[in-house]
Structures are given as structure tokens and as C-alpha cells.
Amino acid sequence: MTPALNKPLPEIEAQATGGVKFTGNAFLGKSVVLYFYPKDNTPGCTTEAMQFRDRHKDFVKAGAVVFGVSRDNMASHDKFKQALELPFELIADTEEKLCHMFGVVKNKIMYGKKVKGIERSTFLIAPNGILVGEWRGIKVAGHVDEVLKAVKELKKEAA
């Protein structure tokens, strides 16, 4: 069941790097940016992670917590996070629970074969735990700035 816009998230729990447990209620009071990406250490995913890294201070200033989500395991995430010096945590969704919950698992054609992959997508959860924004099938260029703008708008509305 994909969470509906302007509705609270269903019960969720996931493990992230740094020993962080992600739940729907763990970050009440802060905006949460969940960005789903296909795979650690691939060109597009590396670029996207670096863009979130480079704007991380702006997200924090705007009252947001950022999480990257992929199907990679914790060891892969730890290496990816360390190599890129990411200041935010990565959720290891090895069982695809979050991926299915948010409806980002899609059939793709890779090298002429049908495969199930992750559609690059980002979701914005307001400080009250309500899903307020979603970007699906995104292109990396300019995306992080668009998400940051939405986070800043949320902060303005809350003030």
C-alpha cells in the first residue's frame, strides 16, 4: 500500500547506517526526505548522493533529516557512505519493504532483459508525520534543489 499524499505514513521500521532505526514516528518535529535510488556506487546514484551531501547543511538548517534508501546491504552502504563522506544515513532495504510500501519497484529493461529495479524517487514527510510531497522517476540534475525548496516552504508554513 503506497502512502497517500496528505496522509500519515503506515507503520514502518527500517535499519540505517550509524545504528539508526528509522520509524514513521522517530523524526516527528522534523521534515524527512526519503530518497530512493537504484544502487550504491553507480554513476547516477553517486552523483545524486553527492548533491544531497553538498546541500546537507541547507536541509538541516531548514529542519530536515535526509535518508537515502536502496536495496543494498549495510556493508555496501557503509562503504558508499564513507567513500563519499555522506553526512546523512542510508537505509538498507534488503527485503524491499520500504521500496514496495512507496511503490518504487518497477520493471525495467536492462541490457535487453526485463529486471525489477528501483525507480529513482523522493518523498517528503512533514514534521507532523504526513506525506506531503513525492517526486517519481526523477532526473538527478536540479532535483536536490527542488526538494530543498519544498522543505523550506514547509518550514515557512510552520512558522
N, C-alpha and C positions, 0 to 999 in steps of 0.2 A: 504494500500500500504506500504509494508515494505521498509524502506530506503535502497538504494543500496550502496554497498561499493564504496568509492571514489566519492560519490555524496553528495551535501548539503542535510541537513535534510529538510523535508517538514515543513510547518508552524505548530508549536506546542506551547501549553501553558498549564502549569500544576502548581498546588499549592503544595508547600512543607512545611515542618515544619519550624518554625522560621519566618513565614510570607514571605518566599522566593517564588518568582514566577519564574518558570523555563520556558524559551523560547529557541528556536533554536539560537537566536542571543544574549541572555543575557550574555553569557560567552565567547564571541569571544575574542581571545587573550590567552585563557587558554585551555588546553586539558580537556575534560569532560568524566568522567567514569560514565556510567549509568548501574547499576547492578540491574537486575530484580530478585526478589525472591518470593517464594510462599506465606509466611505468617509470620507476626510478632510472636515472642515468640514460635517458633517451633525449635527443636534441630538444624537442618541443617542451618536454616536461622540465628539463634543466633550465631552459630559458624562462619558463613560467615561474618556477621556484625562485630563481634569481630576481625576477621582477617583484614578487611578493617580499623577498628578503630586502631588496633595496628600498621598498616603501614601508617596511615593517614599523618603523618609528612613527610614521604618519598614521598607521592603523591604530597603534597603541594610544597615541595622542587623541584619536577620535573615539577611544573607548572600546576598541575591538580586539578580539582574540582571533588569530588565524590558525587554521589547521589544514594541512594537505592530507588527502586521502587517496590511497591506491591499494591494489590487491597484494602489493609486495609485503614480504615478511619484515619483522622488526630488525633483523640483522642488515637487510638491504637498506631499510630506512635509516638506520644509524649511520651507515657508511655514506649514504646520499646526503644526509643532514650535515655530517662532519665535513665532507668534501666541499660542500657549497657554503659552509658556515651559516646554516639556516637558523634564525633566532626564534623560530616557531616549531611546534611539534608536528609530527607526521603520524597519522593513524594507519595502523596495519589492519586492513580489512580483508584478511586472507580468506575468510569464509563468505565474502561478498554481502554481508548482512546490510551494511550501510549503502553499498552500491545498489542493491536491489530496492532497499527502502526508498532511496531517492530516484530510482528509475534511470540510472546512468549506464546500465549494462545494455549494450546494443550489439546487433550483428554487424560486423564489418567485413570488408573484403581485404585480405592482406596477402600479397603475392598470389592473387588469383584464387585463394581459398577463403571460405566463409569461416570467420572466427568470432567468438564473443569477446568484445573489448569494452573498455570504459570510454564513454563519451565525455570529453573534457567539458566540465560543468562546474558552476559555482553557485552556492546558496548562501543567503544572508538571513541570519536569525537575529531578531531584535532583542534588546535587553530583557524583555518580558517573556522570552522563550517562543515567540511567534515567528513563523517563517514569513519573511516579508519580501524576499527577492530571490529570483533564480535566473541564471544565465545558462543556457544549454547549447552544446555544440559550438563552443566559442573558438575564436581565433586568439592566439596569445597576444598579438600586438594590440596595445591600448586597453586590454581587458582589466588589468590591475587598477589603472587609473579610474576606470568606470565603476569598479566595485568600491574603491576608496571614496569616490564622490557620493555613492549611495550610503555608505557608512556615515559620512559627515552630515548628510541630510538627516539621517536618523538621530544623530546627536543633537542637531539643531531643533528638531521636532520635540525632543525630550526636555530641552532646556526651558 
